[in-house]
Amino acid sequence: MEAQAEPPQSLRQRVFQVLEHGRRRDAASRTLDWLLVVLILADVAATVLHTVPEVAARHGGMLTVVDRLCVLVFAVEYAARLWVAPDHPLLRHHTATAARLRFAATPLMVIDALALLPLLLELLFPRQMLVLLTRLVRFLKLARYSPALATIGRLIARERRALLACVIIFTGALLAAAAAMMVVEGGAQPETLGDMPKAMWWAASMLAKIGGQEVVSPVTTLGRIIAAITVMVGIGCFALPVAIIGRGFYEEIRRRDFVVTFAMVARVPLFARLDAASIADLVGILRARTVPAGTTIIRKGERGDAMYLIASGRVEVESAAGKVCLDEGDFFGEIALLSREPRSATVTALRATDLLILDADDFLRLVDRLPDVGAKVHAVAKDRRPGAPRT
């Protein structure tokens, strides 16, 4: 029975792929992303230069043209994203209008809308420096193209309770230090520490350690002790949220790597019949690696120290027996591990390839722990030995 051909993509589906669902290897998606990033940076740079009187007087017209061109592209991008919203997997059960309204309310689309607002303000209030500076909000559009910024955003949302506790602790330390300093030093320095607002400014400067010569120095012994304690408490107040964010960022990266590796392992036919628990165990011993096209993965004559599984992509195995291409789901490098012989072939990536690497010691443990998997590897190795290239 012949396989049914996939229905051709509509224009809207293709635009959605490029804008919202672009794959790493989709040249159109990558090109558009880089173009938009360059335009965002160019618009921000033009805004900054426009605030310099000499540059504005000489090149103001050209800077305005750059801004208008950028805004035109941003407007087309915003309209296109709204147009393709009904093709979003999470919005397909809504009507087209409801899908677009829901999509317009997402954080990144709100930022895209705010990026268009400065043009309207400039038309209503021309030649206002404050209005001109509202263009800088377009810098926030970079969040769409930075996975790290998105990760930090998710991290802050997840750790919001702990970070709120840090804010409460800081506020409590601020009020306590200000009150103590006003009581102890207020009579001696009424102009600078005679009331709570002035004392709170002093406490904030000391807690944040931003104070210099302009910060009031205590004149009493007890005031100096309070100042020293305030500085030490300030170090803790800032170290605590840094530690929370640092730990959360590390856990977020580990979680993302685990999910990516889990998905790659689950796609390999060799592990197709394993349950989720077994796949999770495999994730702990497999290393994920992505190689660009043309990369030599292993060379003939090298010592066999690992086995490779192809999660996606294609490689070419070249040996004395000829050339063989391996695709997604295949594996190579197992014969050198089983026979303890040097590599007998060179393997090169024909296109960008996602690999799962299993070290020699882990390979032996895997064969002992999962006999079915070990039997498949031995069977493939036995079939390859007579005529196929050995790797």
Phi, psi and omega in degrees: 000129182284142178290139179287136179289144178292140178296144181295148180287142172280166179299319182295320178296320179292319178297321178298318179301317183290318186279311192247339187231029184297139178269158183302329185261008177278108185298321181296318180295315180296317181297316179297318179301313181295322178299315181294322177298316179298318180294321178298312180294322179295320180293320178295317179297319179296323178295316179297316180293331181293341180277351177272115186306316182297316180292319180297322181292325185269321187235019183302319180297317180294320179296324177293321177298318178300316180298315182294322178296317179297317181296322179299315179295318180297323180293318178296319178299316181297315180296320180294321179295321176295322182297320184271359183306322180299343179272358178292133184305325183277352185240006186291338180276357178265162171292163183301316181294314180296321179297318181290323178294316179296318181294323179295338181271357179289153185305315183292324178288327175298318177298318179298322178292318178297330180293338178270342184297322181304326179298317178297318179296323179292326178290327180278324183230075182292153175061033175251122184298320180298320179294320178302319183289344177294343176300335184295346177297339180294342176300330180295342178297340179296340179301331180293332187253009180238103177302328181295318178295321177297322178296316179296321178298315177295323180296313180297320179296321182287326183261021186298325181293316179294321179291325176295323176298322178296321178296319179295318178298315180297317180296319178297317178296321179298312182293320180295315180295319180295316180295316180297318182291324179294320180294316186280317188251352184299321180291324182282328183228068185296332183286335184244336182227022186278348178218169186295318179302317179293318179293326179292323176298317177299314182296319179296320179296321181285319179297320179275354181054041177258358184288147175229223181294334184284345180281136183294133177266137178297148179251350179251158180297315179297324178297321178293322178296316178299319180298317180296317179296320180300317179297316181294320177296323179299322178300316178294322181298327180269332179290327183297307179295327177298318179294320180297313181293319179298314178296317180295322179295318178297317179293324179295317179295317178297319180295317180295317178297321179296315181297316180297313181294321178301314180296321179294317180296318183296336180279344184281122182303331181302329182252016189299327185266005179282148176280173184298323181295318179293320177296320178298322176295320179296323180304328181290338182250347179269143176249131178270140180212135176249127181241139177284167179300140179091355181285133174276115185277312174224155181241150178297135179094347178288158175286136180280108182241001182198157174248146185239137176242136183267109177280324174199153180110196182208142179229160177242128179258119182243122179218185179297335181278350181129199182244139178226138177258135177244141185242188180307131181097342178279168175219161180208165181093358185284330185292320179296328178287321181286321184267348183062027178259162176294162178300136181252010180207162175251133182244126182234139178285126178277333174212176180306127190228134174264123183243150169246125187252129179242112181294160186302312182296318178293327178298315180295320178293323179297317180299321179289322186279326181238084184303323181298317178295317178299321180295321178296317180297315179298320181295316179296318179298320179295320179292329183280334187300314186297311187234328183285155180298140177265137180237000000 
